[in-house]
Amino acid sequence: MTEQPRRPVATYETYQEAERAVDHLSDQGFPVERVAIIGQDVRLVEQVVGRMDYGRAALHGAASGALPGALIGWLFGLVDWVDPLVSGLLVALYGLIFGAIVGALFGLLLYALQGGRRDFASVRSMQPSRYDVVADEAVADEAVRLLGGLQTTGAGGRPAHT
């Protein structure tokens, strides 16, 4: 299957506005399977969420290890053919505890090895500066016409240069 050439039909500042535009096209009976929303000028944003110390490093490690430990324990517990439910839950509990302990130890070890270079916790995300609604070349003019009547809530929502 070859991809059709596409061109931008509108540009928006937020994803919600671009999503609303595609929804508007759908409401008008437009073939939305020929449309895409493309984020442009993507940048990495790292939001600092707090200070990291040995206690928080251990807590994050324990949380990371508890779930996999419980899952592995539950799977091993299901091997017991006599009473798989009880043994599965019991071994899952043991796995949760063991996973939390091992995770906490690894969290402490990794934090200690950093030597104070990264004493904060953060969350990374990719954020586009704008969103282009693009359509297949064959239906782009119709999309521009239909989006011309759409009222935008913000400063976004401008027709793309064709």
C-alpha positions in Angstrom: 0.0 0.0 0.0 1.5 3.3 -1.0 1.0 6.4 1.1 -0.9 9.3 -0.4 0.8 12.7 -0.6 -0.6 14.9 2.2 -0.7 18.6 2.9 -1.5 20.6 6.0 -5.1 21.9 6.1 -5.0 23.7 9.5 -2.6 24.4 12.4 -3.4 24.6 16.1 -1.6 25.5 19.2 -3.0 22.7 21.4 -3.7 19.0 20.7 -7.3 19.5 22.0 -8.0 22.0 19.2 -6.6 19.7 16.5 -8.6 16.8 17.9 -11.7 19.0 17.9 -11.1 19.9 14.2 -10.8 16.2 13.2 -14.0 15.5 15.2 -15.7 18.4 13.3 -14.6 16.8 10.0 -16.0 13.5 11.2 -19.3 15.1 12.2 -19.5 16.5 8.6 -19.1 13.1 7.1 -15.6 13.7 5.9 -13.4 10.5 5.4 -11.3 11.0 8.5 -9.2 7.9 7.8 -7.4 10.2 5.3 -6.4 12.7 8.0 -3.6 12.8 10.5 -2.6 15.1 13.4 1.2 15.8 13.4 3.0 17.5 16.3 5.7 19.9 15.0 8.8 21.4 16.6 9.0 18.8 19.4 11.0 19.6 22.5 12.0 17.6 25.5 10.7 19.1 28.8 11.9 17.7 32.1 9.7 18.7 35.0 11.4 18.5 38.4 9.0 16.9 40.9 11.0 16.8 44.1 14.2 16.3 45.9 15.8 12.8 46.0 17.4 11.4 49.1 18.2 7.9 50.4 14.6 7.4 51.8 12.9 8.4 48.5 15.4 6.3 46.5 14.6 3.3 48.6 10.8 4.0 48.3 11.0 4.4 44.5 13.0 1.2 44.3 10.6 -0.7 46.5 7.6 0.4 44.4 9.4 -0.6 41.2 10.3 -4.1 42.6 7.0 -4.9 44.3 4.8 -5.5 41.3 7.2 -7.6 39.3 7.9 -9.7 42.4 4.2 -10.3 43.1 3.6 -11.2 39.5 6.5 -13.7 39.4 5.4 -15.2 42.7 1.9 -15.6 41.6 3.0 -17.4 38.4 5.2 -19.8 40.5 2.3 -20.3 42.8 0.0 -21.5 40.0 2.3 -24.5 39.5 0.9 -26.1 42.6 -1.8 -28.5 41.3 -3.4 -29.3 44.6 -4.5 -25.8 45.6 -3.3 -23.2 43.0 -5.4 -20.3 44.3 -4.2 -20.3 47.9 -0.6 -21.1 47.0 -0.7 -18.6 44.1 -1.8 -15.8 46.4 0.6 -16.7 49.2 3.6 -17.0 46.9 2.5 -13.7 45.3 2.6 -12.0 48.7 6.1 -13.4 49.3 7.1 -12.2 45.9 5.7 -8.8 46.6 7.7 -8.5 49.8 10.9 -9.9 48.3 10.6 -7.7 45.2 10.0 -4.6 47.4 13.1 -5.4 49.5 15.3 -6.1 46.5 14.0 -3.0 44.7 14.7 -0.8 47.7 18.2 -2.2 47.9 18.8 -1.5 44.2 17.3 2.0 44.6 19.7 2.7 47.4 22.7 1.3 45.6 22.0 3.3 42.4 21.4 6.5 44.3 24.7 6.0 46.2 26.6 5.3 43.0 25.5 8.7 41.5 27.5 10.5 44.2 25.1 13.4 44.6 25.1 14.3 40.9 21.3 14.0 40.5 19.6 14.8 43.8 16.2 15.3 42.3 13.3 13.3 40.7 11.8 14.4 37.5 9.3 13.5 34.8 10.3 13.8 31.1 7.8 14.5 28.3 7.9 15.5 24.6 5.9 18.7 23.8 5.2 19.9 20.3 4.8 23.7 19.8 2.0 23.3 17.3 -0.2 20.6 15.7 -0.8 20.4 12.0 -3.9 18.6 10.7 -2.9 17.1 7.4 -5.1 15.4 4.8 -4.5 13.4 1.6 -4.0 15.8 -1.3 -7.2 14.5 -3.1 -9.4 15.6 -0.2 -7.4 18.5 1.3 -9.5 21.3 -0.3 -12.7 19.8 1.1 -11.1 19.6 4.5 -10.0 23.3 4.4 -13.6 24.3 3.3 -15.2 22.3 6.2 -12.7 23.6 8.8 -13.3 27.2 7.6 -16.6 27.3 9.6 -15.2 25.8 12.8 -14.9 28.3 15.6 -11.8 27.9 17.7 -11.6 28.6 21.4 -8.1 30.0 21.5 -5.7 31.8 19.3 -4.9 28.6 17.4 -6.8 27.2 14.5 -5.4 29.0 11.5 -5.6 27.7 8.0 -2.3 26.2 6.8 -0.5 27.9 3.9 -1.3 25.9 0.7 
